[in-house]
Amino acid sequence: MIKRAISGDKDALVRVITLRKEEYYRLAYVYMKNSHDAMDVLEDVIVILYENINKLKKVESFSSWSKTILVNCCKKQLKKKERLVLKETVEGKQEREDIDRVTEEVVINRALEKLKPKHSEVIKLRYFMDMEYKCIARVLRIPEGTVKSRLAIGMRKLKEILGGDYK
């Protein structure tokens, strides 16, 4: 039957695969560790065997050739699963970081709302806009010393509101 399959008889190939289906399934299951994934791999293997049977040179090599294809498909599928799990982990971690960042921003903004506007304004310009003291002084048209004192007072009150050394 293998000779007929190699020469192009696809029905013969189907019969050969059917006769060995339990053997292939067990091998796939050993790698994949669940029946659903093992069956998925077997579907891929059948397609590969179907498309490449004409490349087989020796009839006696069919068993090792087909099992090598099966093992390679299992390994490929396991790598895909591993990348998917890593991607989901990274995406989940990123989502948690985004939630944490947004939560932190909300907490800080609510605390800033409790400050006098003149204090929250200099804090926002200094730490959110990364402006230098001189630049803040020019923008607000106040002396640089006033910028520094408002910043110091605002930060002290902000720490009290947030309950300690918030960084």
Disulfide bonds with the S-S distance in Angstrom:
none
